[in-house]
Amino acid sequence: MTLPLYQLKADFFKTLGHPARIRVLELLTDGPKLVSELNESTGLEASHLSQQLTVLKRAGLIDSTKLGATVTYSLLHPEISELLAVARRILTEVLTDSAKLLADLNNSLDSRA
């Protein structure tokens, strides 16, 4: 039985629903990274980073290349970079609107004082 597209989309966004995974994807938008670079940039314990990389790889979002003892990770789909950029623009707009609302609220409270 084939899952409906909305369920597949929900599963996709669940995969993205962890701050460490988002951070890894953000780092990979600049190009392939050694696992040691990802570890240093994220500040995650190696075991936790490994778990998150496994989730992203299993979801088909990243790939790894091993050369000797060196493992490099990269994005499989450049569109992930676009998705993260769109999310940033949306969040910026939402937070800007919230800041304006808060400023208006504070101004109305100040005028009552």
Secondary structure by P-SEA (a helix, b strand, c coil): ccccaaaaaaaaaaaaccaaaaaaaaaaccccccaaaaaaaacccaaaaaaaaaaaaaaccbbbbbcccbbbbbbcccaaaaaaaaaaaaaaaaaaaaaaaaaaaaaaaaaac
